[in-house]
Amino acid sequence: MSPKNPSSEWLVQALAAVIRKQRLALGMTQQMLADTAGLDRSYIISIEHGQRNLSYTTLVQIAASLKLQASELVRLAEQSSADLS
């Protein structure tokens, strides 16, 4: 997985990890995140397992629930992925 190709699976996986990490840092359950983002818990689970490629709208909803801007979530995901390469 290479951060040189933004359409690659690496960003989906990195974003999943960042979302989970931020959720846990805030002491939120998956249900709490789902409720505040207006999403289903099973959808949050699939996001955190890297099984979903998020729409921008969903990314914004999740970011707001995690007290971040969508751009910050993406930046953290890109940074964590770059740290691994």
ZATOR-752466 format. One record per residue: residue number from 1; z, x, y of N, C-alpha, C in turn. Coordinates in Angstrom, 1 decimal, padded with zeros to 4 digits. Last residue first. Layout:
<rs>
   resi      nup    neast   nnorth     caup   caeast   canorth      cup    ceast   cnorth
    NUM        Z        X        Y        Z        X         Y        Z        X        Y
...
</rs>
This chain:
<rs>
   resi      nup    neast   nnorth     caup   caeast   canorth      cup    ceast   cnorth
     85    006.2    005.3    004.1    005.0    006.1     003.7    005.1    007.6    004.1
     84    008.5    004.2    004.9    008.3    004.3     003.5    007.1    005.2    003.1
     83    008.1    003.9    007.6    009.2    004.8     007.2    009.1    005.1    005.7
     82    006.2    002.0    007.7    005.8    003.3     008.1    006.9    004.3    007.6
     81    007.8   -000.2    007.0    006.7    000.2     006.2    006.3    001.6    006.4
     80    009.4   -000.4    009.2    010.0   -000.1     007.9    009.0    000.3    006.9
     79    007.5   -000.9    011.3    008.3    000.4     011.3    008.9    000.7    009.9
     78    006.5   -003.4    010.5    005.6   -002.2     010.6    006.4   -000.9    010.6
     77    008.9   -004.8    010.8    008.2   -004.8     009.5    007.3   -003.5    009.4
     76    009.4   -004.6    013.5    010.4   -004.1     012.5    009.8   -003.9    011.1
     75    007.2   -005.8    014.5    007.4   -004.4     014.8    008.4   -003.8    013.8
     74    007.6   -008.4    013.6    006.4   -007.7     013.1    006.6   -006.2    013.3
     73    009.9   -009.1    015.0    009.9   -009.1     013.5    008.7   -008.3    013.0
     72    008.9   -008.8    017.6    010.0   -007.9     017.1    010.0   -007.9    015.6
     71    007.1   -010.9    017.8    006.6   -009.6     017.9    007.6   -008.5    017.4
     70    008.8   -013.1    017.6    007.9   -012.9     016.5    007.4   -011.4    016.6
     69    012.1   -012.3    018.7    010.8   -012.7     019.0    009.9   -012.4    017.8
     68    015.2   -013.5    017.2    014.2   -012.5     017.6    012.9   -013.1    018.1
     67    017.0   -015.2    015.9    017.3   -014.7     017.2    016.5   -013.5    017.6
     66    016.1   -016.5    013.7    016.8   -015.2     013.5    017.2   -014.5    014.8
     65    014.8   -018.6    014.8    016.0   -018.9     014.0    016.8   -017.6    013.7
     64    012.6   -017.2    015.8    013.6   -017.9     016.7    014.9   -018.2    016.0
     63    011.4   -016.4    013.4    011.9   -015.4     014.3    012.9   -016.0    015.3
     62    010.6   -018.9    012.3    011.6   -018.0     011.6    012.2   -017.0    012.6
     61    008.7   -019.7    014.3    009.9   -020.5     013.9    011.0   -019.7    013.3
     60    006.9   -017.6    014.2    007.6   -017.9     015.5    008.9   -018.7    015.2
     59    005.9   -017.9    011.6    006.5   -016.6     012.0    007.4   -016.8    013.3
     58    004.7   -020.4    011.8    005.9   -020.2     010.9    006.6   -018.9    011.3
     57    002.6   -019.7    013.6    003.6   -020.8     013.9    004.9   -020.6    013.1
     56    001.2   -017.9    012.1    001.8   -017.4     013.4    002.9   -018.5    013.7
     55    001.8   -018.1    008.6    001.1   -018.4     009.8    001.8   -018.0    011.0
     54    002.5   -015.6    006.1    002.9   -016.5     007.1    001.9   -016.8    008.2
     53    001.9   -015.5    002.9    001.3   -014.9     004.1    001.6   -015.9    005.2
     52    004.3   -015.3    000.3    003.6   -016.1     001.4    003.1   -015.2    002.5
     51    005.7   -013.8   -001.3    004.7   -014.6    -001.9    003.9   -015.4   -000.9
     50    008.0   -012.3   -000.7    006.7   -011.7    -000.4    005.5   -012.5   -001.0
     49    010.4   -013.4   -001.0    009.9   -012.7    -002.2    008.5   -012.2   -001.9
     48    010.7   -014.7    001.4    011.5   -013.6     001.2    011.1   -012.8   -000.1
     47    008.9   -016.8    000.9    008.6   -015.9     002.0    009.4   -014.6    001.7
     46    010.1   -018.2   -001.1    008.8   -017.6    -001.4    008.4   -016.6   -000.3
     45    012.4   -019.0    000.3    012.6   -018.2    -000.8    011.2   -017.5   -001.1
     44    011.3   -020.7    002.2    012.0   -019.5     002.7    012.1   -018.5    001.5
     43    010.4   -022.7    000.5    009.4   -022.0     001.3    010.0   -020.6    001.8
     42    012.8   -023.7   -000.4    011.9   -023.1    -001.4    010.8   -022.3   -000.7
     41    013.8   -024.9    002.0    014.4   -023.7     001.4    013.5   -023.0    000.4
     40    011.4   -025.8    004.5    012.0   -026.1     003.2    012.6   -024.8    002.6
     39    012.0   -025.7    008.0    011.2   -025.4     006.8    012.0   -025.8    005.6
     38    013.2   -025.4    010.5    012.5   -026.6     010.2    011.5   -026.5    009.0
     37    014.9   -023.4    011.1    013.4   -023.1     011.3    012.6   -024.4    011.0
     36    017.3   -024.4    010.3    017.1   -024.0     011.7    015.6   -023.8    012.1
     35    016.9   -024.7    007.5    017.2   -025.8     008.4    016.9   -025.5    009.9
     34    016.3   -022.1    006.6    015.3   -023.2     006.5    015.6   -024.3    007.4
     33    018.7   -020.9    007.2    017.5   -020.4     007.9    016.4   -021.5    007.8
     32    020.4   -022.3    005.5    020.6   -022.3     007.0    019.4   -021.9    007.7
     31    019.3   -021.6    003.0    019.3   -023.0     003.5    019.5   -023.1    005.0
     30    019.8   -018.9    002.9    018.4   -019.4     003.0    018.3   -020.8    003.4
     29    022.6   -018.3    005.2    022.0   -018.6     003.8    020.6   -018.9    004.0
     28    023.5   -015.8    007.5    022.9   -017.0     007.2    022.5   -017.1    005.7
     27    024.6   -013.5    008.7    025.4   -014.3     007.8    024.9   -015.7    007.5
     26    022.9   -011.9    010.0    023.5   -013.0     010.8    024.4   -013.9    010.0
     25    022.2   -010.2    007.9    022.9   -009.6     009.0    023.6   -010.7    009.9
     24    020.6   -012.0    006.5    021.9   -011.6     005.9    022.8   -011.0    007.0
     23    018.4   -012.2    008.2    019.1   -013.4     007.8    020.5   -013.0    007.3
     22    017.5   -009.5    008.2    018.0   -010.1     009.5    018.9   -011.3    009.2
     21    016.7   -009.2    005.5    017.8   -008.3     006.1    018.4   -008.9    007.4
     20    014.7   -011.2    005.3    015.9   -011.2     004.5    017.0   -010.4    005.1
     19    012.9   -010.1    007.2    013.4   -011.5     007.4    014.7   -011.6    006.6
     18    012.3   -007.6    006.0    012.9   -007.7     007.4    013.6   -009.1    007.6
     17    011.1   -008.4    003.6    012.3   -007.6     003.6    013.1   -007.7    004.9
     16    008.8   -009.7    004.6    009.8   -010.4     003.7    011.1   -009.7    003.7
     15    007.5   -007.6    005.9    008.0   -008.7     006.7    009.1   -009.5    005.9
     14    006.8   -006.1    003.7    007.7   -005.5     004.7    008.3   -006.6    005.5
     13    005.1   -007.8    002.3    006.3   -007.3     001.7    007.3   -006.8    002.7
     12    003.1   -008.1    004.3    003.7   -009.3     003.8    005.1   -008.9    003.1
     11    002.2   -005.5    004.6    002.9   -006.1     005.7    003.6   -007.4    005.2
     10    001.1   -004.9    002.1    002.3   -004.1     002.5    003.0   -004.8    003.7
      9   -001.2   -006.2    001.6    000.0   -006.8     001.0    001.2   -006.1    001.6
      8   -003.4   -005.9    004.5   -002.9   -005.6     003.2   -001.5   -006.2    002.8
      7   -004.2   -006.1    007.0   -004.4   -007.3     006.1   -003.9   -007.1    004.7
      6   -004.0   -003.7    008.2   -003.0   -004.7     008.5   -003.2   -006.0    007.7
      5   -004.1   -000.7    006.9   -004.9   -001.9     006.8   -003.9   -003.1    007.0
      4   -002.3    001.4    007.2   -003.6    001.5     007.9   -004.4    000.2    007.9
      3   -000.2    001.2    005.5    000.0    000.5     006.8   -001.3    000.6    007.7
      2   -000.9    000.6    002.1   -001.1    001.5     003.3   -001.0    000.7    004.6
      1    000.0    000.8   -001.2    000.0    000.0     000.0    000.0    000.9    001.2
</rs>
